[in-house]
Amino acid sequence: MENKIRSGKEVIDDFFAEILNIEGTDEKTVEKLIELYSDNKLTDSNIQNALEELKQDAISPKKSGTDGKD
């Protein structure tokens, strides 16, 4: 068995390649984190902005073509 020492980037790349397979993760959140990582934009401020955007999307009324009246 070969014990190859992997670089930090290799470990992180593997993590992001497998993160969607982790049970109990929120798919939209994970997809956004993967997108930020892939675009080399995985920073504190970008993560906070992305999570805020996802939160707003989740709590905003869905646009269904109705005026919201009964």
C-alpha positions as CSV (number, residue, x, y, z in Angstrom):
1,M,0.0,0.0,0.0
2,E,1.4,3.3,-1.1
3,N,1.3,6.2,1.5
4,K,1.4,9.2,-0.7
5,I,1.3,12.5,1.0
6,R,-1.4,14.7,-0.6
7,S,-1.2,18.4,-0.8
8,G,-3.8,20.6,1.0
9,K,-5.3,21.5,-2.4
10,E,-5.8,17.8,-3.2
11,V,-7.5,17.2,0.1
12,I,-9.8,20.2,-0.4
13,D,-10.5,19.3,-4.0
14,D,-11.5,15.8,-2.8
15,F,-13.7,17.3,-0.1
16,F,-15.6,19.5,-2.5
17,A,-15.9,16.6,-5.0
18,E,-17.6,14.5,-2.3
19,I,-19.5,17.0,-0.2
20,L,-22.8,16.4,-1.8
21,N,-22.6,12.8,-0.8
22,I,-22.5,13.7,2.9
23,E,-25.8,12.8,4.5
24,G,-27.8,15.6,5.9
25,T,-26.3,18.5,3.9
26,D,-28.4,21.2,2.4
27,E,-28.1,20.7,-1.4
28,K,-28.5,24.4,-2.3
29,T,-26.0,25.5,0.3
30,V,-23.4,22.9,-0.8
31,E,-23.9,23.8,-4.4
32,K,-23.3,27.4,-3.7
33,L,-20.1,26.6,-1.7
34,I,-18.9,24.4,-4.5
35,E,-19.6,27.2,-7.0
36,L,-17.6,29.7,-4.9
37,Y,-14.7,27.2,-4.5
38,S,-14.7,26.4,-8.3
39,D,-14.6,30.2,-9.1
40,N,-11.8,30.8,-6.6
41,K,-14.1,33.0,-4.6
42,L,-14.4,31.1,-1.4
43,T,-13.9,34.0,1.0
44,D,-15.6,34.9,4.3
45,S,-17.6,37.7,2.8
46,N,-18.6,35.8,-0.3
47,I,-19.8,32.9,1.9
48,Q,-21.8,35.2,4.1
49,N,-23.3,37.0,1.1
50,A,-24.2,33.6,-0.5
51,L,-25.8,32.3,2.7
52,E,-27.8,35.5,3.1
53,E,-29.0,35.2,-0.4
54,L,-30.1,31.6,0.1
55,K,-31.8,32.6,3.3
56,Q,-33.7,35.4,1.6
57,D,-34.7,33.1,-1.2
58,A,-36.0,30.6,1.4
59,I,-38.1,33.1,3.4
60,S,-39.4,35.2,0.5
61,P,-42.8,34.4,-0.9
62,K,-42.5,32.3,-4.0
63,K,-43.5,34.1,-7.2
64,S,-46.4,32.0,-8.4
65,G,-48.1,34.4,-10.7
66,T,-50.8,35.3,-8.2
67,D,-51.3,38.6,-6.4
68,G,-51.2,37.0,-3.0
69,K,-54.9,37.6,-2.3
70,D,-57.3,34.8,-1.5
